Amino acid sequence: MWDWLRGLDSSTRGIVRDGVAVAIATGAYGLSFGAISVAAGLDVWQSCALSLLVFTGASQFALVGVIGSGGAPVLAAVSGLLLGTRNTLYGLKVSPMLGWRGWRRAAAAHLLLDESTAMTITRTTREDARVGFVSTGLSIFVLWNLATLVGALAGDSLGDPRTYGLDAAVSGAFLALLWPRLDSTRNRGAAVLGAAVALCVVPLTPSGVPVLAASVVAVGMALMAKDDRSWEEP
């Protein structure tokens, strides 16, 4: 692997390193999901199956949260599905940037996350966008699933990962990735408006919904704006 990495140009190596760094911060929080999932009544393999097949953190936490509080499995699934709809909005922006078709597009849909989206939209070429998306999404997938297994096996002995600052690390990494995009009046306006909407709905909605509301604003403005990048189709 390291020989492969050294064979890349410096710009591409930087993108891969950034993707892996984000994955370490995000994947580590899978420890919390594994422990919480088992505490909510799921067994180790059910917890691991959720991370493997669902693979969207907010939806997974929402699902086990409803189950842990005694809610019906159907309501838990609906809650998780609601939070997962924000990935559809991400896909509207990311799909034309990646330009994949067929099975590649279907596989990429499983890696569509907050972090992989951020690592994609900050790129200026299709090649860099693909490297950012794959390096981040695939790294998070591997580390999140490994962390889920460890957390589920360890249970309460790990304690709450928030005491180690892992929740803040994820948010900080995401903001650091988006910061370079605030280079125009339009992007800064989208960020301010999205943040305002999210703050307004925080007291009224479950965790994860404010992000969905903010993403509606950001994606809506992005779709209305003309993309000035003229990438060639593969």
C-alpha positions in Angstrom: 0.0 0.0 0.0 2.7 2.5 0.9 4.6 1.8 -2.3 1.3 2.5 -4.2 0.9 5.8 -2.2 4.5 6.9 -2.9 3.9 6.3 -6.6 1.1 9.0 -6.6 1.8 12.6 -7.3 2.0 14.9 -4.3 -1.4 16.4 -4.8 -3.1 13.0 -4.9 -1.2 11.8 -1.9 -2.4 14.8 0.0 -6.0 14.1 -0.8 -5.6 10.4 0.3 -3.9 11.5 3.5 -6.8 13.9 4.2 -9.3 11.3 3.5 -7.7 8.8 5.9 -7.3 11.4 8.6 -11.0 12.2 8.4 -11.8 8.5 8.5 -9.8 8.0 11.7 -11.8 10.6 13.5 -15.1 9.5 12.1 -14.5 5.7 12.2 -13.4 5.9 15.8 -16.9 7.1 16.8 -18.2 3.7 15.6 -17.1 2.5 19.1 -19.9 4.5 20.5 -22.5 3.0 18.1 -21.3 -0.5 18.8 -21.6 -0.1 22.6 -25.0 1.8 22.4 -26.4 -0.7 20.0 -25.7 -3.7 22.3 -27.0 -1.7 25.3 -30.3 -1.1 23.4 -30.8 -4.9 23.1 -29.2 -5.8 19.7 -26.6 -8.5 19.7 -23.1 -8.1 18.3 -23.9 -9.5 14.9 -27.0 -7.3 14.5 -25.0 -4.3 15.4 -22.3 -5.2 12.9 -24.9 -5.9 10.2 -26.3 -2.4 10.6 -22.9 -0.8 10.1 -22.2 -3.0 7.2 -25.5 -2.7 5.3 -26.9 0.7 6.5 -23.6 2.5 7.0 -24.9 6.0 7.8 -24.1 7.0 11.4 -27.0 9.3 12.2 -29.6 6.7 10.9 -28.0 4.0 12.9 -28.0 6.0 16.1 -31.6 7.0 15.5 -32.7 3.4 15.0 -31.0 2.0 18.1 -32.2 5.0 20.1 -35.8 4.3 19.3 -35.4 0.6 20.0 -33.5 1.3 23.2 -36.4 3.5 24.4 -38.9 0.8 23.8 -40.2 2.0 20.4 -41.5 -0.3 17.7 -38.9 -1.6 15.1 -41.1 0.0 12.3 -40.8 3.4 14.0 -37.1 2.9 14.4 -36.7 2.1 10.8 -38.7 5.1 9.7 -36.7 7.4 12.0 -33.4 6.1 10.5 -34.8 6.4 6.9 -35.8 10.1 7.6 -32.3 11.0 8.6 -30.8 9.0 5.7 -32.7 11.1 3.1 -30.0 13.8 3.4 -27.7 11.5 1.5 -30.1 11.7 -1.5 -29.5 15.4 -1.5 -25.8 14.9 -1.4 -26.1 12.5 -4.3 -27.7 15.2 -6.5 -24.5 17.2 -6.2 -21.9 14.5 -6.1 -23.1 12.2 -8.9 -22.4 14.5 -11.8 -19.0 15.4 -10.3 -17.9 11.7 -10.2 -19.5 10.8 -13.5 -19.8 7.1 -12.8 -22.3 4.8 -14.3 -23.6 1.2 -13.8 -22.2 -0.8 -10.9 -19.6 1.9 -10.0 -22.4 4.3 -9.4 -24.3 1.8 -7.3 -21.2 1.0 -5.2 -20.5 4.7 -4.7 -24.0 5.2 -3.3 -23.1 3.1 -0.3 -20.1 5.3 0.4 -22.1 8.6 0.2 -21.6 10.3 3.6 -21.2 13.8 5.0 -17.4 13.4 5.0 -17.0 11.8 1.5 -19.3 14.5 0.1 -17.2 17.2 1.6 -14.0 15.6 0.3 -15.5 15.5 -3.2 -17.1 19.0 -3.6 -13.9 20.7 -2.6 -12.0 19.4 -5.6 -11.5 21.2 -9.0 -11.0 18.2 -11.3 -13.0 14.9 -11.7 -9.9 12.8 -11.0 -9.3 14.6 -7.7 -13.0 14.4 -6.8 -13.0 10.6 -7.3 -9.8 10.2 -5.3 -11.3 12.3 -2.4 -14.6 10.4 -2.5 -13.1 6.9 -2.6 -10.2 7.4 -0.2 -12.6 9.0 2.4 -15.6 6.8 1.9 -13.7 3.5 1.8 -11.5 4.3 4.7 -14.5 5.3 6.9 -16.3 2.1 5.8 -13.5 -0.1 7.0 -12.8 1.8 10.2 -16.4 2.3 11.1 -17.2 -1.4 10.8 -14.1 -2.4 12.8 -14.9 0.1 15.5 -18.5 -1.1 15.6 -17.3 -4.6 16.3 -14.9 -3.5 19.0 -17.5 -1.3 20.6 -20.1 -4.1 20.6 -17.8 -6.6 22.1 -16.4 -4.2 24.7 -19.8 -2.8 25.7 -19.8 -0.5 28.7 -16.2 -1.0 29.5 -15.2 1.6 27.0 -17.3 4.3 28.5 -18.9 7.1 26.5 -16.6 8.1 23.6 -17.8 11.7 23.9 -15.7 12.0 27.0 -12.6 11.5 24.7 -13.8 14.3 22.4 -14.5 12.0 19.5 -17.8 13.7 18.7 -16.1 17.1 18.5 -13.3 15.6 16.4 -15.8 14.5 13.7 -17.5 17.9 13.6 -14.2 19.7 13.5 -12.8 17.6 10.7 -16.0 18.2 8.6 -15.8 21.9 9.1 -12.1 21.9 8.2 -13.0 20.2 4.9 -15.7 22.7 4.1 -13.8 25.8 5.0 -11.9 26.2 1.7 -15.3 26.3 -0.1 -16.2 29.6 1.7 -14.3 31.5 -1.0 -17.3 33.3 -2.6 -20.3 35.3 -1.5 -22.7 32.6 -2.7 -21.0 29.9 -0.7 -20.7 32.0 2.4 -24.4 33.0 2.1 -25.3 29.3 1.8 -23.3 28.5 4.9 -24.9 31.3 7.0 -28.4 30.5 5.8 -27.9 26.7 6.3 -26.5 27.3 9.8 -29.4 29.6 10.7 -32.0 27.0 9.5 -30.3 24.2 11.5 -30.1 26.3 14.7 -33.8 27.1 14.3 -34.9 23.5 14.1 -32.6 22.1 16.8 -35.0 22.6 19.6 -37.9 21.1 17.6 -36.5 18.0 15.9 -34.5 14.9 16.7 -30.7 14.7 16.3 -29.7 14.6 12.6 -32.7 16.5 11.2 -31.1 19.9 11.6 -28.3 18.7 9.3 -30.9 17.5 6.8 -32.6 20.9 6.9 -29.4 22.8 6.4 -28.4 20.5 3.5 -31.7 21.3 1.7 -30.7 24.9 1.7 -27.1 24.2 0.6 -28.0 21.7 -2.1 -30.9 23.9 -3.4 -28.6 26.8 -3.8 -25.9 24.6 -5.5 -28.5 23.2 -8.0 -29.7 26.7 -8.9 -26.1 27.9 -9.5 -24.2 27.1 -12.7 -21.2 24.9 -12.1 -18.2 26.5 -13.9 -16.1 23.3 -14.0 -15.9 21.8 -17.5 -14.9 18.3 -16.8 -14.7 15.9 -19.6 -16.7 12.7 -19.5 -14.6 9.6 -19.1 
